[in-house]
Amino acid sequence: MKKVEAIIRTMRFEDVKTALEAIGVESMTVTDVKGRGKQKGITQQWRGAEYVVDMIPKTKIEMVVDDPLVEKVVDTICTVANTGKIGDGKIFIIPVEDAIRVRTRERGTTAL
């Protein structure tokens, strides 16, 4: 099992969620986050004045999936979240030793 963490543009979240559901991934945790990458924020104008937005709002999606599904999940997120511009996001893949469903104490992929 692997934990897939994707940090994407908030405006792309609904499309990514729909695409993940279409490939069978329905369980996920979603968090609104702020961050910045190599671009170190963006410069915007408002009422004629320039200001720098240092931390950009993003959406973080976390899901634990069985190993054979990992590449399909990554490909789906990359395809749907891609705008071709800097700041599209990142995906992290983390090994998961075990998963336990609290209600039934099922373990492993059965608990997913």
N, C-alpha and C positions, 0 to 999 in steps of 0.2 A: 504494500500500500504506500501511497505517496500523498503528501499534502501539497496541493497546488495553491499558491497565493498569487493573485494577479492584482496589480494596481493599475487602473485604467482611468481614462477620462470619464467623468460622471455622465456626460451626455451620451456615451456609448453603452452604459450599463444595461438598459432595457433590451437592447439588441443582443448583447452578449448573453444575458440571462435566457432569452428566448432560444438562442442558438444552442446553449448548453442543455436546455430542457429537451430540444429536438434530438440530441445524441444520447439522452438518457441520464443526464446529470441534473437532479432536481434539488439535492441537499446542498446548501451552501450557507455560509455566514457572510453578511455584507456589512461593511463599516464605512462611514464617511471619514476620510482622512485628509490631511494636508501634507504636502511635501514639496521637494524640489529636486531636480536632477542637475545635469551638467549645465543647463541653461541658466541656473541660479535665479529663477523667477522670470517675470515678464514686465515690460514697461507698457503702461497704458496711459491714455489721455482722458481726462474728465474735466469738462468746462474749461478747456484751454490749458490746463496744467498737466504736466507729466508726473506720474508717480509709479513706483516700482512695487509690484506685488511679489513679495519674497517667497511665500509659501502658497502653492497652487492647490485648490481643492481637487481631490481625486476620490475614487471609489475603490475600496479593497474588497476583493472576493476571495474567500477561503473555502476550499473543499478538499475532502479526503476521498481519493478514488483508487480503485484496484489498478495494479501496475499496467495491465494491457490497455487501459483506457487513457493513460497519462498523455501520450502523444496526440491522441485525438482531441483531448481537452485543450492542450497547448495550441494545436493547429487551429481549432475553432476560435479560441480567444484572439490569437494573432490575426486571423482573417477578418473577424468582425470588428475588433477594436481599432484596427489600423486606419489612420487618416492620412498617413504618409508624412506627417509633420512631427517635429521634435516634441516630446512630451506625451507620446501615445501610451507609455507605461512600461512596466516590467512584469515578468513572471518568475516566480521562485518555486523550485521543486524540492521538497524536504522529505526524507524517508520517515515513515511512521512505523513504529515498532508494533503497536497493537491499537485496537479500537474496542471499546466496551460500551454496549448499550445499557444505560443505567437501569431501565425498567425491567429488562429480562436477563441481564448479565451475559447476553450473547457476545462473542468475541470475534475479532478478525473481520474479514470482509462481510460476514453475515450481519455484523453490527452496523454496517454502512447503510 
